[in-house]
Amino acid sequence: MTQPQETGRFTGASRYVLDEELAKIVNISMALEMPLLLKGEPGTGKTMLAYAIAEALKMPLIVLNVKSSMKLVEALYQYDTLTRLNDSRFGDSQRDVSRIEDYIRMGKIGQAFTAEARTVLLIDEIDKADTDFQDDMLDVLDQMEFDIIEIDKTVAARHRPVIIITSNAKKDLSDPFLGRCNFHHIAFPDPEMMRRIIAVHFPNMQAELMENSIGAFYRVRQIEGVEKRPATRELINWVRALQSDPDFNPRQLAKGELPYLGVLFKKSQDYQRAREAFSRRRL
């Protein structure tokens, strides 16, 4: 069985800005030892929150990137039957092929359970998986143990990990799944929060560039018909691009001149819509 472990309070990290409500639900989830399910549109910092918690609390981070075809056992452990077969057939291995344990490798959840120190376990994009995967995974996380059937062994967690689960809401999660998690929706940052985020990444940023770039960013996000609106990551990269251009003047943005739109929009149709929208505004 896992042993309760004292953990410091999370208040943010060097490059992660969060509001008070999010900080509270993170700390409550750690105190109650419950998974924290995060929803929100791409670019709201769901995934990076796990990295921030690991950094701030000095805990190892283990990331399980969920795939649509993934089976739960892959996240727990893998039995390398092919290597064992080859070792048995060719006889040139130093391993004893009769010891199946030597051919068992831990998956991401297995690594979190067997780690020597408490970890942060990020289960990213759980909505890609089917319902059975979701519910069976939470059974394992509730019990903090799983069985390796090939060797008839139960693996119990040495320490209960801090569990962060993200969803882009591409498909509904089951009621049992939702009932066993704490939940928080991370809204897209408003302009004031975005100023705080940009200030963390660019502490010496010129005030005029700060205001004009953020203002232009929210205007392009309002363009109708865009399939993938630019997120915080794109804004940060766009600011870097603007700062690296010696001929750029922040006043261009106020005039509706937006260079490097390809940094903000990654789909051809979105890029064209943005160009057309801002060309009309300059007429």
N, C-alpha and C positions, 0 to 999 in steps of 0.2 A: 504493500500500500504506500501511497505517497505521503510525505510528511509536510505539514504546513511550513511555509518559509516566509520570513519577514522580507518585505520588498519595500524599497523607498517609494515615495510618492512621485508621480510623473507630473511635471509642470511645463514640459516642452523640451526642445533640443536646440542645438546651435543654429540649425537652419530650418527649423519647423515651427511655424507660428500657429497656435491654436487658441480657440476661445475657451472661456471658463467652463461652459457646459460640456465640451468634449473632454477636457481634462478631468472633470468630475466622473464622467461615465467610464473613462479608462481606469481611474483609481478604484471606483466601486466594483468594476468587473474583476480587477485583481484581488480586491478584498474578499469578494464572494466566490472567487475561483470559478468564474463563468466565462465562456467565450464571449467576445464582443463582436457583433455583426455590424459591419459598416456598409451603408449604401450611399450613393451619390453619383453624379455624372462623372465621367473621366476628367481627371485634372483637379479634383477636389482634395487630393492628398490622402486617400484611403490607404493605398499601399505604403506610402512613405511614412504613415503614422507608426507602423510596426518597426521600421528602421529607426525612427526617432525614439521610440520607447527603448529599443535595444541599446541605442547610443547613450541615452540619458541614464539608464539604470545599469549600464555596463554588463549587459547580458548577451550571450550569443544569439544570433538570429538564424532561424531555419525557415526556408521558404518552400512551400508546396504550391507549385503552379498547376492548378487544376485544368485538365484537358477533358473534352467531351467524351472521349472513349476510355477514360481512366477507370480502372477497377480499384476498389478500396485496398485490396491486398498489395497493390503496387505502392501505395502510400505507407503501408506498414512494413513490408519486407519483400525481398525478392529471393527466390531459390534459383541459383544459377545451375540449372540442369545441364546446359550445353557444355560448360566448362568441366563439370563432373564427368560427363560422358566421355569427353576428349581425354581427360586425365586417366580415366579407366581404360580407354581403348589403347592409348599410346604409352602409358606407364612411365612418362618422363617427368611427372610432377613430384615435388617434395611433399605434397599433401597426402594424407591417408584418405582414399576415396570412400572408405566405409564411414567416415565421420561427416555426416551431412551438415553438421553445424558449420564446418569450414566453408560451405558453399551458400550460406545464408548471408545476405547483405541487408542492412536496415534501410527502409525507405525514409522519407522525410519525417513522418510521425514517429516511426521507430527510432530515428536518430534523436528526436526531442525527448522521447521516453528514456533512452539509455544514456543521455548526456550526463556528464559528471556534475555539471552545474545547471541551475534553472535557466531555461531558454525562453525566448520569444518565438512562438510558432505562428507564422503567417500562412494562412490558407487563402490563396488569392484566386478570386473569381469563382466562387463556389457555385454560382448559378450556371456554369457550363456543365456541371455534372448532373446526372439523373437523380431522381428522388431517392432511390434505394441507396445510392452512394452517400448522399447527404445524411440520411437518417442513420445508416449503419456507422458512418464516421462519428456522429455525435454519440452513439452508443459506446464506441471505443473511448471517446474523450470523456464521457461521463464516468466510465468504469476505470479509466486510466490503466487499461491493460488489454492485451490481445494475445491470441494463441498462434503459435507457429505449428501448423498441423503436421508438417513433414517430420518434425522431431518431437512432437507432443510436449511442447514447452510453452508456458505462459510468460510473456514479457510484461512486467509491471513497471510503471513509470517510477524512476528514482526521484524525480521532482516534477510537480505539476507545472507545465509550461504556462506562460501568459499567452493566451490564444486570441489572435486577431483574424477575423474572417471577413473578406470583402465580397461584395456583389455589385454588379453593374445593372441589376434588375432586368436582365435579358429574359429571364423566366421566373415564374413564381416559386418561392421556397415553401416547403410543406409546413403545415401548422405545427406538427411536433418539433420540427427543426426550429422554427421561430420561437416556440415556447421554451426552448432550452438555452436560448442566448439572450444576452442583453443587446439592445439595438440602439444605433444612433445613425441619423441621416446627416451627412455632411453637406451642407448647402454650398453652392458655388460662392466664393468670396465676394463680398460687396466691395465697392471702391476703397473704403477705409481700410478694411482688412487686407486688400490687395496692396495698398501702400505699405502696410507693415511687412508684408511678405517680400515685396520688392526691396524695401530698405534693408532687410536681412541679407539679401543677396548682393545688393549694391549699396553699401553703407555710405559711400561718398558721392552718390548720384546727384547730379545737378537738379535743382528743384523744378526748373522749367521742363526738363526732359521727363522727370517723374510724372508731373501732372499731364503733360501733353501725350505721353505714350500710354498712360492708363486710360485717359479719356478716349483716345483713338481705339484702344483695345476693346473697350465696352461698346463703342459704336460699331465695330466690325462684327462683334458677337450678335448684334441685332439685325444683321442683314438677312432678309427673308430667303428661304429656300436652301440655306446652307445645311449640308448633311452632317458635317463634323465641325462644330464650332471650336475655335482655338481655346485652349485651356491655359492654366497657369504656366505649365512648362513651356508652351509656345511663347507666352509673353516674356518670360525670362530670356529665352534664346533670341527673341526679337530685340530686346533691349541690348543684349550683347552685340548683335549685328549693327544696331544703330550707333552704339558707342565706338565700334571698330572702324566706322567710316569717317575719315577726317573731313570730308566735305559735307557731312550731314549737319543740318541746323534744326533744333527742336521746333522752331516756328513753322517748319514745313508741315508738321503734323496738324497744327491748328488750322492750316490752310487746306487740309484735306489731301495733302500729298503723302502717301504711305509707301515708302520704299520697302523692299524685301517682303512682299506679301507672301512669298513662297515659304517663309519661315513660319508664318501664322497658319496658312492653309496647305494641307498636304494632299488634298484631292483636287484633280484638275477642274471639275465642275465648280467646286467651292472657290477655287482661285479665280476662275473667270467671273463668277458672280461678284466677288469682291472688287475686282478690277473695274467691272462695269458700274457697280454702285458708286464707287468713289470717283470714277471719271465723270459721271453725271453731276455729282456734287460740285465738281470744280468748274463746270460750265457756267 
